[in-house]
Amino acid sequence: MKRLLLLLPFAIATTADARVVKGTVYHEWYDNRITYCGTVYKHWGVSAAHPWLPCGTKVRVTHAGRTLTVPVLDKCDCNALDLSAGAAYKLGIPLDGTRPIYITY
């Protein structure tokens, strides 16, 4: 029985339901700058920033029937998921605004 109790918190921590959050787009000013994770941010690449998810986490993002898996390569002080312009474009999110998106991680 103890074995099951030890595995239960891990199972809860690694499975998550889709959540609705605000999807925003990084400003192009950050292009070619070093991210929190040590990679170079590419404005038209596919990546994201999140306030507390660890570096390298793959996040499935859905907007308007389109789904894309993006890696978290940076931290942000927002209550949303900041997408690169390339990821936003592939999801059909306008580069000048905030849209509701569904994320699963």
C-alpha positions in Angstrom: 0.0 0.0 0.0 2.8 2.4 0.7 4.2 2.0 -2.8 0.9 3.1 -4.3 0.8 6.2 -2.0 4.4 7.1 -3.1 3.4 6.9 -6.8 0.2 8.8 -6.5 1.7 12.4 -6.1 3.9 11.7 -9.2 0.9 10.7 -11.3 -1.1 13.7 -10.2 1.8 16.0 -11.0 2.4 14.7 -14.5 -1.1 14.6 -15.8 -3.1 17.7 -16.4 -6.3 18.7 -18.1 -6.5 21.3 -20.7 -6.6 24.8 -19.2 -7.8 28.0 -20.8 -5.2 30.8 -20.5 -4.4 34.0 -22.3 -2.1 33.5 -25.3 0.1 36.5 -26.0 3.0 37.0 -28.5 6.6 37.9 -27.7 7.7 41.3 -29.0 10.2 41.1 -31.8 12.6 43.1 -29.6 13.6 39.8 -28.0 14.8 38.3 -31.3 18.3 36.8 -31.1 18.6 37.4 -27.3 19.5 34.7 -24.8 16.5 33.2 -23.0 16.3 32.0 -19.3 17.0 28.5 -20.5 20.2 29.6 -22.3 18.9 29.2 -25.9 18.7 32.0 -28.5 15.2 33.2 -29.0 14.1 33.2 -32.6 11.0 35.4 -33.3 9.7 33.3 -36.1 10.7 30.0 -34.5 8.3 27.8 -32.5 8.7 28.3 -28.7 7.0 29.7 -25.7 7.6 31.3 -22.3 5.7 30.4 -19.1 6.0 31.8 -15.5 6.6 28.5 -13.7 7.0 25.5 -16.1 10.5 24.2 -16.3 12.8 24.7 -19.3 12.2 22.2 -22.1 8.6 21.3 -21.1 6.5 20.5 -24.1 3.1 22.3 -24.1 0.3 21.4 -26.4 -1.5 24.6 -27.4 -4.9 24.6 -29.2 -6.5 27.7 -30.7 -9.4 27.7 -33.3 -9.1 24.0 -34.0 -5.4 24.1 -34.6 -3.0 22.3 -32.3 0.8 22.8 -31.9 3.3 21.4 -29.5 5.8 24.1 -28.4 8.8 23.9 -26.0 9.0 26.2 -23.1 12.4 28.0 -23.6 11.9 31.1 -21.4 10.3 32.5 -18.3 7.9 35.4 -18.2 6.3 37.4 -15.5 2.8 37.0 -17.0 -0.3 35.0 -16.1 -0.4 33.5 -19.6 1.7 31.7 -22.1 3.9 33.9 -24.3 4.2 32.4 -27.8 6.8 33.2 -30.4 5.5 34.8 -33.6 6.1 31.6 -35.5 4.0 29.6 -33.1 1.3 32.2 -33.0 1.2 32.3 -36.8 0.8 28.5 -37.1 -2.1 28.6 -34.6 -3.8 31.5 -36.3 -3.3 34.0 -33.5 -2.9 37.6 -34.6 0.5 39.0 -33.6 -1.0 42.2 -32.1 -3.3 40.8 -29.4 -4.2 38.4 -26.7 -6.4 35.4 -27.4 -7.8 32.6 -25.3 -5.9 29.3 -25.9 -6.1 25.8 -24.4 -2.9 24.4 -23.1 -2.0 20.8 -21.9 1.3 20.0 -20.3 
